């Protein structure tokens, strides 16, 4: 008896989850107009002061051994 109730509950949940979803499933067409932007300049152009600040942050974040 309890198996029937569980199966019925699962069936009801499945029907409610599918509620509002209609139409055929399809993949959208591939866009032919793709815009490619150039990559940002490398971080190596940053001043040396920034790299030392990053080193301090990394050292502070790592736990002591």
Secondary structure, DSSP 8 states (H G I E B T S, - for coil): -HHHHHHHHHHHHHHHHTTT--S--------S----------GGGS-HHHHHHHHHHHHHHS---
